[in-house]
Amino acid sequence: MIRVDEKVAVAVNGTGEPIGFKWRNANFLVANKPMRWFARREWWKEASRAQRGIGTDIIEVEMWRLLASDLHQKSCQQYELIHTVNGDDWRLILVYP
């Protein structure tokens, strides 16, 4: 697995599931039903202190694991994305070779 941690542009369907994303000037198409779960955000790496009373948005993030392929390649790879719901920020964090 390769740790990436880069911002990506993600297209979603009507239920909010990723159906494609753009990363490093390449377009990727999701090839399976993505798996979703929630995890604790590593807020201590992003801020020196979490503000009191701002809720779970600073602590929990939506995680997605999916298979996708570059539109120019036929093989799929597994990817993990983090979605910060409040800010609608998407980051690619892991690529499985």
Secondary structure, 3 states (H helix, E strand, C coil): CEEEEEECEEEECCCCCEEEEEECCEEEEECCCCEEEEEECCHHHHCCCCCCCCCHHHCEEEEEEEEEEECCCCCCEEEEEEEECCCCEEEEEEEEC
